[in-house]
Amino acid sequence: MNFDFRFKDENEIGLAVMCDWHIGSKQCDVAAVKSWIKTVRDNQWKVLLGGDLLEMSLKNSVGDVYDQQLSPLEQIDSVVEMLKPIKDQILH
């Protein structure tokens, strides 16, 4: 789920909220995630990261560890690589 909030005044700021991507899940639309990141980068919006960016199913998880497309380590590496273009825009 992604949102952007823009205020129309002299102190305008763009704010993108990024969450619930579930990178590693078969249902994750990686192309849409990358497109959203490009939009955020191009508009220089600030970013808030929320939960569930990764699928991260483990042996005792509700999700199915064998149904993931990426291992937990690959999920971490993938999301880190995807966020590099906007790393300076992420609020912390």
N, C-alpha and C positions, 0 to 999 in steps of 0.2 A: 504494500500500500504506500503510495507516495502522494504528497500534497505540496503545494507551494502557496505561500501567503505573501502578498505584496501590498504595501501601503502607499497610497497616492498622495504624497506631500513632498515638501522640499527635502525631507530626510528619508527618502524611500530606501527600503531594504528588501531584498528578496530572501525568503527563508524556505528551504526545502526540507521536508521531514521524510526520512528514508527508514522504512522498517518492513518486516514480514516478507523479505525476498525469498527466504528458504533456499539459498544457493546450495546445490547438491541434490535437491529434490527433482524428480522427473517433471513435476508440475511447474517448476520455476521457469519463467520466460526470461532467459539470460539476455536475449536481444533487447527486450523492453527495458531491463535494468541498465544495460549499457547506453541505450538511447536516453534514458532519464539522466544518467550521469553526464552525458554530453550536453544536454539541455542546461543542467545546473552549472556546468563548467562555462559554457558559452555565455550565460547570463550573469555569471559571477555571484550567484546566490550563496548565502551562508547555509550551512547544513547541520541538521540535528539528526543523529543516528538513533534509532530505536531498536527494539529487540527483534529476534528471529531473522537476522540477516543470513544466518546459516541454518541448514537443516539439522545437522549435528545429531542424527539418531545414533544412539549407542545401544549396547546389548540389552540394557534394562529400560530403554526409552519406550514411550508410547508408539513412536514411529518405528518403521522396519529398517534395521541396519542394512539388510540385504537389498532394499529397494532404492537405495541412494545411488546416484550416478557418480558421486565423488566421495572419496574417503574423508574423514574429518580433517586431516591435515591438508588435503587438496582443497577443501572448502575454504579453509583459512587463507591459504596461499592465493586462491582465486579471488576472494573478496578484497584482500589487501591490494592485489594487482589492479582490480577494477576501480578501487577508490583512489589510487595514486594521482590521477589527473585533478582531483578535487581535494587533495589532502590538506591544503592550506585554507580551505573554505569550511572545514569541519569545526564546529564549535565544541570546545571542551572545557 
